[in-house]
Amino acid sequence: MTDRAEYTARAEECLRLASQVEAAEAKNALLDMAVAWLQLEDKARKVSRAGVALSSLSVAPTHPPTSQPPSSPAGDPQPPSP
């Protein structure tokens, strides 16, 4: 099952459960969850349509790595490894 299909199935399950409960608070919570699942499915569809695979998204470092040697816990530079 694809992520989008799973999101839709979970939304449908929330709607089915909401139709079976009588307590207004529980019904509202299930309806809110259904909306959230459908919003997630919509976002996944938009990402898929844009041609971006969800698994390829990554965060690039904001700062280049420094060339300073690592420090010891005491703050003193460590001697170079042989």
N, C-alpha and C positions, 0 to 999 in steps of 0.2 A: 504494500500500500504506500502510495506516495505521501509526502508530508501534507500536501494540499487535500488529498482525499481523506487523510486521517483528521485534519482540522474540520472538514465538513462533516464527517461522521460524528465527531465529538459534539459539534454544534447541534446536529440532529438529535443526538442522545439527550442533550440538555433540554431541547424543546419537548421531546417525548416525556421526559421526567416532569417537566414543568406542567404539562397537561394533566398529569396524574396526581399532583399534590394539591392540597387545599389551602395550606398555610401560605398566606400572602408573602411573608418574608422569604420562605423557601422558594416559592414560585419566582419572585423577583430576582433572587440570587441565581437561580438556574437560567433565567432569561438573560441576565447580565453576562453569565458565562457563555451562553450561546452567542451573544453579540461579540464577545471577545474572541471566540474561536473563529467566527466569520471574518472579523477584522484581520486576524492572523492569516487566514486563508487568502484574503484579498492582497495583503502585503506580499505573501509568497508568490501569488500569481503575477503581481507587478514585477517582482524581482526576476521571476522566470521569464517573463515577457521581455525584460530588458537584456536578457542573455547573460545574466550574472548567476553563476552557480552559488548557492548558499554556502557550500563547503569551501569555496575559494576566497571568501571574504576574510581579510586579515587586517590587522592594525600594524602599520609601519611605525618604527621607532621615530619619535619626534626629535631626538638628538643623536648625532653620530656618536659611535663609541669613542671613548677617550683612550689615549695611548699611555696613560699613567699606569704604573704597576699596581697590582692589588695591594691593599693594606691589610695588615694583621689586625686581629680584634683590638689590640692596644693602640692602633693607629700608626704604628711604625711600618715603613715599607718592608716587604719581604725580600730577602736576597733572591737573585735569579736562580732558576732551577738549572742543574748541570745538564 
